[in-house]
């Protein structure tokens, strides 16, 4: 009887953890470059974001080192930083280092990524995936791991929006 209970428990355990497998390839060293340096800019103060907005849209990823999906997203974010250099700024918030900044953006689940296109009447203007702008970040945020193409679409819309607004 004990062996049947043990076997049942073992089978139940396998069934429960079967859904915990991810199709995302894990990354080494939390997505750091070979040199150990990140390409994306670490944000520690909101003023950094405001300063970067002068030059164009800003993509911000909020996450933490202990979060596996955040670490999986880091190489994507760093690649975007390289690809969009000069057209957009790519930054990240470590919610463990600067919890107040995470709270400022109402981060409740990580990774949490968003693109800010401008400041309108003192509030950030965010870009949605469909190319519409939004003052409500909740309607423009991307929660969890996403492929690079998702962020490219949003950034391309944001760059296009800035060009239209500036008349270039």
C-alpha positions in Angstrom: 0.0 0.0 0.0 2.8 2.4 0.8 4.5 1.8 -2.5 1.3 2.6 -4.3 1.0 5.9 -2.4 4.6 6.7 -3.1 4.2 5.9 -6.8 1.0 8.0 -6.9 2.8 10.9 -5.3 5.7 10.6 -7.7 3.4 10.5 -10.7 1.4 13.5 -9.3 4.7 15.4 -8.9 5.7 14.8 -12.5 2.3 15.9 -13.7 2.4 19.1 -11.6 5.9 20.2 -12.8 5.3 19.2 -16.4 3.9 22.7 -17.2 7.0 24.4 -15.7 9.1 23.9 -18.8 9.8 26.9 -20.9 10.6 27.1 -24.6 12.9 30.1 -24.0 16.5 29.3 -24.2 18.2 30.1 -20.9 21.0 32.7 -21.0 24.4 32.7 -19.3 25.4 35.3 -16.7 22.0 37.0 -16.6 22.3 38.1 -20.2 25.5 40.0 -19.8 27.9 40.5 -22.7 31.1 38.6 -22.7 32.8 41.5 -21.0 30.2 41.4 -18.2 28.8 44.8 -19.2 25.2 45.5 -20.1 24.5 47.6 -23.2 21.2 48.9 -21.9 21.5 51.8 -19.4 20.7 51.2 -15.8 18.2 53.7 -14.6 18.6 54.9 -11.0 16.7 58.2 -11.2 13.7 59.4 -13.2 15.7 62.3 -14.5 17.8 59.9 -16.6 14.6 58.9 -18.5 13.6 62.6 -19.0 17.0 63.5 -20.3 17.0 60.5 -22.7 13.6 61.5 -24.0 15.1 64.7 -25.4 16.9 62.5 -28.0 14.0 60.2 -28.9 11.9 57.3 -27.5 12.9 55.3 -24.5 12.4 51.6 -24.0 12.5 50.7 -20.3 12.5 47.2 -18.9 11.8 46.7 -15.2 13.1 43.5 -13.6 15.4 41.9 -11.1 18.4 39.6 -11.1 16.6 36.9 -9.3 13.9 36.7 -11.9 14.5 34.0 -14.6 12.3 35.6 -17.3 14.0 38.9 -16.7 17.5 37.3 -17.2 16.2 35.7 -20.4 15.0 39.0 -21.7 18.3 40.8 -20.9 20.1 39.7 -24.1 17.1 40.9 -26.2 17.1 44.3 -24.4 20.9 44.6 -25.0 20.5 43.7 -28.6 17.8 46.3 -29.0 20.1 48.9 -27.4 22.8 48.1 -30.0 20.3 48.0 -32.9 18.5 51.3 -32.0 21.6 53.3 -30.9 21.1 56.9 -32.1 17.4 56.4 -32.7 16.1 55.4 -29.3 17.5 54.8 -25.8 17.1 51.4 -24.1 17.2 51.4 -20.4 16.4 49.0 -17.5 15.2 49.4 -13.9 16.5 47.0 -11.3 13.5 46.9 -9.0 15.6 45.5 -6.2 18.1 48.4 -6.4 15.5 51.2 -6.9 12.1 50.0 -5.7 10.8 53.6 -5.6 11.4 53.8 -9.4 9.5 50.6 -9.9 6.7 51.9 -7.8 6.7 55.2 -9.8 5.9 53.0 -12.9 3.4 50.8 -11.0 5.5 47.7 -11.7 3.6 44.8 -10.3 4.9 41.9 -12.3 8.4 41.5 -13.9 9.7 41.7 -16.5 7.6 44.7 -17.3 8.7 46.6 -20.5 7.3 49.8 -22.0 8.2 52.5 -24.5 7.9 56.1 -23.6 7.6 58.4 -26.7 7.3 61.8 -25.1 6.1 63.9 -22.2 2.7 65.5 -22.6 1.5 68.0 -20.0 4.0 66.6 -17.4 2.9 62.9 -18.0 4.7 60.3 -20.0 3.2 59.3 -23.3 3.5 55.6 -24.0 3.5 53.7 -27.3 1.3 50.7 -27.7 2.0 47.7 -30.0 -0.6 48.8 -32.5 1.1 52.2 -32.9 -1.4 54.2 -30.8 -0.1 56.5 -28.1 -1.4 56.2 -24.6 -1.2 58.1 -21.3 -2.2 55.0 -19.3 0.9 52.9 -19.1 -1.2 49.8 -18.2 -2.5 49.8 -21.7 1.0 50.0 -23.3 3.1 47.7 -21.1 4.5 44.3 -22.1 4.5 41.9 -19.2 6.8 38.9 -19.3 9.3 37.6 -21.9 8.6 38.6 -25.5 10.6 38.0 -28.7 12.7 40.9 -30.1 10.2 41.5 -32.9 7.5 42.7 -30.4 9.8 45.4 -29.1 11.0 46.3 -32.6 7.4 46.9 -33.7 6.8 49.2 -30.7 10.1 51.1 -31.1 9.5 51.5 -34.8 6.1 53.0 -34.1 7.6 55.3 -31.5 10.4 56.5 -33.8 7.8 57.2 -36.6 5.6 59.1 -34.1 8.5 61.3 -33.0 9.4 62.0 -36.6 5.9 63.0 -37.4 5.6 65.2 -34.4 8.9 67.0 -35.0 8.1 67.4 -38.7 11.3 65.6 -39.9 
